[in-house]
Amino acid sequence: MGGIILIGIVASLFLSKPLLEVLLSPLAPPKNGLHHIVIQREWVQNSEGKSVEFILPSHAKAIFPLENGVTSPTPDIFILEPGATLAIETPRKPFILTTPLEGFLTQLKVSFFCGAILTSPLWLWICMRFLLPALHQKEIRLLLPFCVLSLLFISAGVLFAFKVTLPLVSVFFRQLGEGLGENIWALSHCLDFVLCLFAAHALAFECFAFLFLLVHKRILTHQRLKGGRRYVIVAIFIAAAIFTPPDVLSQLLLAFPLIVLYEGVIFYASYRKPMQNREQLNI
């Protein structure tokens, strides 16, 4: 099992840049039909006593007309005479690196996270093959549907965080920070923020998969769920405050869908009650 996860981590390391772009895409500035690009201008000056060849970086553009002492044999190569200056423009990156190792460590963190997640069907299957022989047939019939339900709820939690929570939180904090300074966010901090919200949503949604299982096995009843509604709502807000970053918006965006899920559990429990009565009458 460890070898499978290691292979996934190594494979993800080669794809860490596109994976990182996908994970951080919800934090990008909203386009609203327009593509916003911040351009920064740089000057390259030849301080040597001889001509120097300069290769234009990718995504950069030279500003024409060229100054005296600068020639361009090809669109990407420029020859600068001693003392000559070349002005270039490049689109600014959406995130910054604040330490020398930040870029490498961030890619390593992405590879660990994605490698473990993408290989999870394989190592979960190995774990199931190890556990199933020790279980009774009744326990197997209970375990397999719970695993499927857990996978669906965890996926729904991560998808909700990716599509709803992160974009709204990003817009909120960008607008909040506009009057205080320029929104230039550190790459590693943004990744930690995204992974924290993913984990919080996945864990919270998974709890309701467990509740559905308890209702299905008639361990929890409709009356008990309905009677404990107010306490559960308070517990949801407390848990959302603990597992989300320290802002009210993230807490609300996690708490509201959990409340809706709890109401869904109550509805399912009310649906199971007449079914139980019919089964008892048939007996």
C-alpha positions in Angstrom: 0.0 0.0 0.0 2.8 2.4 0.8 4.4 1.7 -2.6 1.1 2.7 -4.4 0.9 6.0 -2.5 4.6 6.6 -3.2 4.1 6.1 -6.9 1.1 8.5 -6.8 3.2 11.1 -5.0 6.1 10.8 -7.5 3.7 11.0 -10.5 1.9 14.0 -8.9 5.3 15.7 -8.4 5.8 15.9 -12.2 2.2 17.3 -12.6 2.4 19.6 -9.5 2.3 22.9 -11.5 -1.0 22.2 -13.3 -2.4 20.6 -10.2 -1.5 23.6 -8.2 -3.1 25.9 -10.8 -6.4 23.9 -10.5 -6.4 23.9 -6.7 -5.8 27.7 -6.5 -8.1 28.6 -9.4 -11.0 29.5 -7.1 -8.8 32.2 -5.5 -8.2 33.9 -8.8 -9.7 37.4 -9.3 -13.3 37.2 -10.7 -13.4 37.8 -14.4 -17.1 38.8 -14.8 -16.7 38.4 -18.6 -13.4 40.3 -18.7 -9.9 39.0 -18.5 -7.8 41.1 -16.1 -4.1 41.1 -16.6 -1.7 43.2 -14.4 1.3 44.2 -16.5 4.7 45.0 -14.9 7.5 46.8 -16.7 11.2 46.0 -16.3 14.3 47.5 -17.7 17.3 45.4 -18.7 20.6 47.3 -18.9 23.9 46.1 -20.2 26.6 47.1 -17.7 29.3 45.0 -19.4 32.0 46.5 -21.6 30.9 44.4 -24.6 27.8 43.4 -26.4 25.5 41.0 -24.6 22.8 38.7 -25.9 19.5 38.8 -24.0 16.8 36.1 -24.5 13.3 37.3 -23.9 11.6 35.3 -21.1 8.4 33.4 -21.8 5.2 35.5 -21.7 7.3 38.7 -21.8 7.1 41.3 -24.5 9.7 43.9 -25.6 8.6 47.5 -25.9 9.1 48.9 -29.3 10.6 51.0 -30.8 13.9 49.8 -29.4 16.4 52.3 -27.9 19.7 53.0 -29.5 22.2 50.2 -29.1 19.6 47.5 -29.1 19.1 45.2 -32.1 16.8 42.1 -32.5 18.0 39.4 -35.0 15.0 37.3 -33.9 11.7 38.1 -32.1 13.0 36.5 -28.9 16.7 37.5 -29.0 18.1 41.0 -28.4 21.7 42.3 -28.7 22.5 45.0 -26.2 25.5 47.2 -26.8 27.4 48.5 -23.7 25.2 50.9 -21.7 22.1 50.1 -23.8 18.7 49.5 -22.1 15.8 47.3 -23.1 12.3 47.8 -21.7 10.1 44.7 -21.4 6.6 44.0 -20.1 5.5 40.8 -18.3 2.1 39.8 -16.9 2.3 39.7 -13.1 1.9 36.3 -11.4 -1.2 35.9 -9.3 0.8 34.7 -6.3 4.2 35.5 -4.8 7.0 33.5 -3.3 8.3 34.9 0.0 11.1 32.4 0.8 13.7 30.6 -1.4 12.2 27.1 -0.6 8.5 28.1 -0.8 8.0 27.1 -4.4 9.6 23.7 -4.0 7.9 22.9 -0.7 4.5 24.0 -2.1 4.9 21.6 -5.0 5.9 18.9 -2.7 2.9 19.5 -0.5 0.6 19.3 -3.6 2.2 16.1 -4.7 1.7 14.5 -1.3 -2.0 15.6 -1.1 -2.9 14.7 -4.7 -0.9 11.5 -4.7 -2.7 10.2 -1.7 -6.1 11.2 -3.0 -5.7 10.0 -6.6 -4.5 6.6 -5.4 -7.1 6.2 -2.7 -9.3 3.8 -4.7 -6.3 1.4 -5.0 -5.2 1.5 -1.3 -8.7 1.5 -0.1 -9.4 -1.7 -2.1 -6.3 -3.3 -0.6 -7.6 -2.3 2.9 -11.0 -3.8 2.1 -9.5 -7.1 0.9 -7.7 -7.3 4.2 -10.7 -6.5 6.3 -13.6 -8.3 4.5 -12.5 -11.9 5.4 -12.7 -11.0 9.1 -16.3 -9.6 8.9 -19.6 -11.4 8.9 -21.9 -11.2 5.9 -24.3 -8.9 7.8 -21.4 -6.5 8.5 -20.2 -6.6 4.9 -23.7 -5.6 3.7 -23.5 -2.7 6.1 -19.9 -1.6 5.3 -20.0 -1.5 1.5 -23.0 0.9 1.2 -21.5 3.1 4.0 -18.2 3.3 2.0 -20.0 4.4 -1.1 -22.1 6.9 0.8 -19.0 8.3 2.5 -17.3 8.7 -0.8 -20.2 10.6 -2.2 -20.5 12.9 0.8 -16.8 13.6 0.9 -16.8 14.4 -2.8 -19.8 16.7 -2.3 -18.1 18.5 0.5 -14.9 19.1 -1.5 -16.9 20.2 -4.6 -19.0 22.6 -2.5 -15.8 24.2 -1.1 -14.2 24.4 -4.6 -17.3 25.8 -6.4 -19.0 27.9 -3.7 -17.0 28.6 -0.6 -13.6 29.4 -2.0 -14.8 31.8 -4.8 -17.0 33.7 -2.4 -14.4 33.9 0.3 -11.8 35.1 -2.3 -14.1 37.9 -3.5 -14.9 38.9 0.0 -11.2 39.2 1.1 -10.1 40.9 -2.1 -12.8 43.6 -1.6 -12.0 43.9 2.1 -8.3 44.4 1.4 -8.6 46.8 -1.5 -8.7 49.8 0.8 -5.8 48.6 2.9 -3.2 47.6 0.3 -2.5 45.6 -2.8 -3.9 42.1 -2.9 -0.7 40.0 -3.5 -1.0 36.7 -1.7 1.7 34.2 -0.8 1.6 30.9 -2.7 2.1 28.6 0.3 -0.5 30.4 2.5 -3.1 30.2 -0.2 -2.5 26.5 -0.6 -2.8 26.0 3.1 -6.1 28.0 3.1 -7.5 25.9 0.3 -6.5 22.5 1.8 -7.9 23.6 5.2 -11.3 24.4 3.7 -11.3 21.1 1.7 -10.6 19.1 4.8 -13.2 21.0 6.9 -15.9 20.5 4.3 -15.0 16.8 3.7 -15.0 16.0 7.4 -18.2 17.9 8.1 -20.1 16.3 5.2 -18.8 12.8 6.2 -20.4 13.2 9.6 -23.8 13.3 7.9 -23.1 10.1 6.0 -22.7 8.5 9.4 -26.0 10.1 10.6 -27.8 8.7 7.5 -26.4 5.2 8.4 -27.7 5.5 12.0 -31.1 6.5 10.7 -31.1 3.7 8.2 -30.3 1.1 10.9 -33.1 2.8 13.1 -30.6 3.7 15.8 -31.6 7.3 15.6 -35.3 8.1 15.3 -37.2 11.0 13.8 -38.3 12.3 17.2 -34.8 12.2 18.7 -33.4 14.1 15.7 -36.1 16.7 15.7 -35.8 17.2 19.5 -32.1 17.8 19.2 -32.2 20.2 16.3 -31.4 23.3 18.3 -28.4 21.7 19.9 -27.1 20.3 16.6 -27.4 23.8 15.0 -25.3 25.3 17.8 -22.8 22.5 17.5 -22.6 23.0 13.7 -21.7 26.7 14.2 -19.1 25.8 16.8 -17.5 23.1 14.6 -17.5 25.5 11.6 -15.7 28.1 13.7 -13.1 25.6 14.7 -12.4 23.9 11.4 -12.5 26.9 9.1 -10.1 29.9 8.9 -10.8 32.7 11.4 -13.4 34.6 9.4 -17.2 34.7 9.6 -17.9 34.1 5.9 -16.1 30.8 5.8 -17.9 29.7 8.9 -21.4 30.6 7.5 -20.6 29.0 4.1 -19.8 25.7 5.9 -22.6 25.9 8.5 -25.6 26.5 6.2 -25.2 23.4 4.0 -24.6 21.3 7.1 -27.9 22.6 8.5 -29.6 21.7 5.2 -28.1 18.2 5.4 -29.4 17.8 9.0 -32.9 18.7 7.8 -32.4 16.1 5.1 -31.5 13.5 7.7 -34.7 14.4 9.6 -36.8 14.1 6.4 -35.2 10.7 5.7 -35.9 9.6 9.3 -39.6 10.6 8.9 -39.7 8.6 5.7 -38.2 5.5 7.4 -40.8 5.6 10.2 -43.8 4.6 8.1 -41.7 2.0 6.3 -40.8 0.5 9.7 -44.5 0.4 10.7 -45.4 -1.4 7.5 -42.7 -3.9 8.1 -44.0 -4.6 11.6 -47.5 -5.0 10.3 -46.3 -7.5 7.7 -44.6 -9.5 10.4 
